[in-house]
Every structure is written in structure tokens, then in C-alpha cells.
């Protein structure tokens, strides 16, 4: 079944899980690890990027996010960059997009940064890092807006204990996040904002 065939008001728990959580890391190496920003990206997403970098999966990490959350001194990307440095990633291996404020802007602004530093025509594969419930939207956004020659490897961060494939049904926050994400994803696909996908 394709996403465009789903009715956002008639989704079973199985439909929701298949839509958001059946994407897996294919184990491939890439040219760059791209970490998408969020209010808790340092806690939930940076550790996964460090793990991938230390495993030799890519020689660069691009942190993407320009939002500055209440109580935070810097934009998401700069906070993630500092956390990566603190974890032992060399500063010269870290690229930063401090402009983007949405998943679509993460994709588009990342292309500009990659072109300045690698450059873009040499990039064959990106490793995407975001929380597992956000991964389908991140994947479809990048697939919709980046060049077709760039392959994507999906590396979900599973540190958020309330919204994983095995836990989201167990608490109100997880249920609400999953329902909201499914609703937005289906609407974005049906409107043409994101490309369709088989689930």
C-alpha cells in the first residue's frame, strides 16, 4: 500500500507502525552523516551520529538546524557541533547549517553546505540521522528535494524511550506524537509536498 492510499482518520496501530517505524539502516558507508536538528537533538540524535562516525561509516558530519529554543544559547546546529566535539569528533570533520528551520529546509540548506565543502557533485550517499518516528518524513523530504544520484541510508536514533516502535503505544505522549506525525505525513504526500512511498 502507498501512503497516498491511507486514510488519516482510519489508521490501525499496525498502519501507524508500518508508516513510521519499518525503515532500517542498510549498513552502507556514506560521504557524510546528516543530523537533523530538534529541541532535544543533542540528547537523542548526536549520540547516534557519534556512533556512526566512530564506526567509520562516514568521514564528515553535517549538523542541520537554525532554530534557537528557549533556554538555549545557540542554534541547534551549533549546540550539536559542540556536543560532537565534546564526544571526540574533530572539528574539521563537522559541517554546519545554521539556517534551516524545518525538515524541508534541512534538506535544501544541507545541499548548499555540502556543495561548499565536498562539493555536491562528489556526494554519492548520505546517512540520515533523526529520531525513528521522524525518519519516514525526513527520508521522503530528502528524496523529494535532493538530487536523485544521492543515495540515502537511514539511521534512526532509538534513544527516545517514549516514541519507539516498541513503546509508542504505552504512553499518551508517544501515542500523540505518532498520530500527529502520521497525519502530517499523509497530508504532505497527498498535497504533493512530499513524494509518495510504499509502506
N, C-alpha and C positions, 0 to 999 in steps of 0.2 A: 504494500500500500504506500502511496505517496502522501506527503504532508498536505498537499492541496486537497486531498480527498477526505481529510479528517474534519469532523465537526467539533469545534472547540467546546461546545456545550454537551457533548455526548462522549466524553473520553473515559474509558475504563482506567483503572490503575495500571493495567498492563500496557495500554496505549501510551500513557504518560511515561512510563518507564522506558518503553521502546523508543519513544520520541527523543528523550533526553539522555538516556544512560547506556545505550548499546554501542557507543563509539570507543574503540580501543587503540592503544599505542601499537603501531606496527613494528616498532623496534629499529626503524631506519635511522641512519645518521643524516644530519642536515647541515646547511650552511649557517643557520642562525636559529637560536631559540627565541621566540617572541612571547613575552609575558604580558598579558593584558591587565590593565590596572583595575583597581576597585578600592573601596574603603579599607578592606582587610587584605589587600594583595600581599603585603609584607608577610603576614601570618600564614595565609593559605596558598599563595602561588609561588612566592620566591623560593621556599624550600624545594619545590619540585624542579625549578629551574637549576638550582644548585646541584641537585642530584643528577640531572641530565648532563650538565656541564662537566661534573666530576667523572661521569661515566664515559666522557669523550664523545658524546653524541653530536656536539657542535662546538665550534671554536669561538663563537660570538653569542652574546645575549643582548636582545633588544627589549628594553622595558618601555611600555607604551601607556601613557596616561597623563593628562594635564589637569585633571580635577584636583582641587585642593580642599580637603574635607575639614569640617570644623574640628578644631583642636590639633590639627596637623600643620607643621611649619612649612612644609614643602609640597609641591605637586606629587601625585602618585609615583610618577616615573623616577623622580629624584630620591624619594624615600626607598623605592625598590633598589635603585642603584646603590645607595649607601648600604642597604642590607646585604646585597650581593658582595660588596667589597668587604664588609664585616665577616662574611662567610668564607672569604679567601679567594673570590674571583678577581683576577687582575683588572684594574680599572680600564686598561686599554682594550679589554675584551668586551666592554659594556657599551652599547649604543643606547641613546635615549630619545624618545619622542615625548616632549612635554606639552604638546598642543592638543592632542585628541581628547574628546570628552564623551565619546560613545563608541560602541563596537565598530560601527562603520568607519568612524574617524580613526580608530586604532588601525584598521586595515589600510586606509588611504595614507595616513601620516607615516606609517611604518614603511611604505614603499619609498617615500621621499628620503627617509633616513637611510634605508638600505642602499638606495641609489647613490647617495653622497659618500658612503663608506665602503661599499663592497666592490663594484657597483651592481645595480639591479640586474643587468643582463647576465651576470655570472651566477645569480642565485638559482639553484635548482630545486631546493627543498627547504621549507620552514617547519620547525617544530613548534606547535601552538600550545601554550600553557594557560589554562584558566580552570576554574572550578568545574567539576564534572557536570553539574546541571546547566551550566552556561556554554558547554562545549559545542553542542549542536548549532546554536546561534552563531558562535564565533566561527566555526567551520564554514557554515553557509555564507556568512558575511565575507570572509576572506575569499572563498571560492567565487562569490559573485563579483568582487571588486578588484581582485589582483589578477595579474596575467596568468593565462591558462598553463604556461610552461612551468610554473612554480608548483611543485607537489607539496602536499601538506601531510604532516604526521601529527596526530592528535595525542596530547599528553595530559590527560585530566589530572588535576590536583585533587586528591581524595582526603585532604586534612579536615575539611569542614564536616564535623560529625553529624550535623542535623540534616544535611541535604545530599546524602549519597544514595546510590541505588538501593542499598540495603537498610537505610534508616529513614528515608523521607516520609514514609507512611506513619512513622511512630510519634511524630510531634507536630503541633499546629504550625510552627514556623516552616518546617520542611514541606508540609502539605501546601501551604500558601505560596511558597516560592516556586514549587513545581507547577502548580496550577497557573500562576501568573506567567511563568516562563513559557509554558505550553500555549497559552492564549496568545501571547505576543508573537511567538514564533509562527503559529498558524496564520495569524493575521498578516504578518510581514510577507510570508510566502504567497498568500492569496492576493495580496495587493501588488505583487511583482517587485517589492523592495528587496526580497531575497529569492534566490533560485530555489526551485523545488528539489526534493530529495526523497529517495526511497527509504522507508524505515522497516 
